[in-house]
Amino acid sequence: MATIHFALDKTTMNLNSILAPTSCDMRLKYHKYWGNFDNINHLLYFGVIFYPRYKFEYVIWNFQEMYKHDSSKAVELTYCVKDRLKKMYDWYKSLHDEQHRP
């Protein structure tokens, strides 16, 4: 998702490119479906967090890069993902504890 975001930003800024007008249209679609954090399925981030190579630091770095102009948004998104990850852990733990009661 971040790679697409950066590629669209780069192509949109290139005014000499034939792709710039198309890139603007693509960027509008990107923001329609991926621009609002509440519309995104947050399990996508969990996949990155659980992947051994990247972990949670990669998600934090992506938020910081994507929202350079608004660092408070990056902090808010980081907190939101961390909170939902904790809720998912608590839910699984409660299921495990329920199944393994003596």
N, C-alpha and C positions, 0 to 999 in steps of 0.2 A: 504494500500500500504506500509506504513511504517512498519507494523507488519510483512509483508512478507519479506521486506528488512532485518529486524533484524533477523528473523528466518533463512533466507538463510545464512547470515553472520555467525551466531552462528554454524549452522550445517556444513558449509564449513570449519570452523576452527577446528572442532573436527576430528582429524586425525585417531582416533581409531574407528570411526563409520563406519558402512557399508554404511550409507547414504551419506557419504562425496563425493564420485564420482558423484552420482546422483544429489546431491545438487549443485555441480559445474556446471553441465549441466543446471539445473534449473536456476541458477544464471545468466548464459549467456543469457538464454531466457528472464529472468526478465529485464536485462539491454538492451536487444534488443528492448523491447516494452515499458519499463518504465524508462530506464536509462537516456534518453534524455528528458529534461524538455519540449522542444518544441513539442515533439510528444504526450504529454499527454493532454487529454481533461481537461482543467482547471475547467470545471464545477464540477468535482469531489471535488475540494477544496472548491468550493462555498457551496456544500452540507454540508461539515464539518463546515464551517464558520457559516452557518445559523442554524445549530443544536444547540439548547439552552445549551447543556451541555459543548460543546467544545469551540466554538467561534474561533476567529482568532488566539488567543494565542496558541491554540493547533497546528495549522498549522505551526506557527513560531517555536514552540518547536520541531515538527517533522523534519523540515528542519535543525534545529541546530543539532539534534541527527544524522540524516542521513548524514550530511556533516560536521562532527566534524573535519575532516582533511582539509577542505576547507571552512572556515567560510565566506569568501567573496561570495561563491556560495550560501550559505544559505541566506545571506543578499540580493543577487540579486534575488533569487526566491521569497523571501518575498515581495520585491518591485514589482516584476512582477505580482504576484497574487493580491496585493493591487491595482495596476494600472488597471488591468482588471476588478476587482470588481467595481472600480470607473467608468470605462467606461460603464459597464453594468448599473449601477445606473443612470448615465447621460442619457443613451439611454431611459431607462424606464421613467425618469423624463420628457424628451422631448416629449415622446408619451403622457404622462399624461397631460402636459401643452397644447399640441396641441388639445387634445380631450375636454379640459375644458376651452377653451377660451371664454370670454364673447362676 
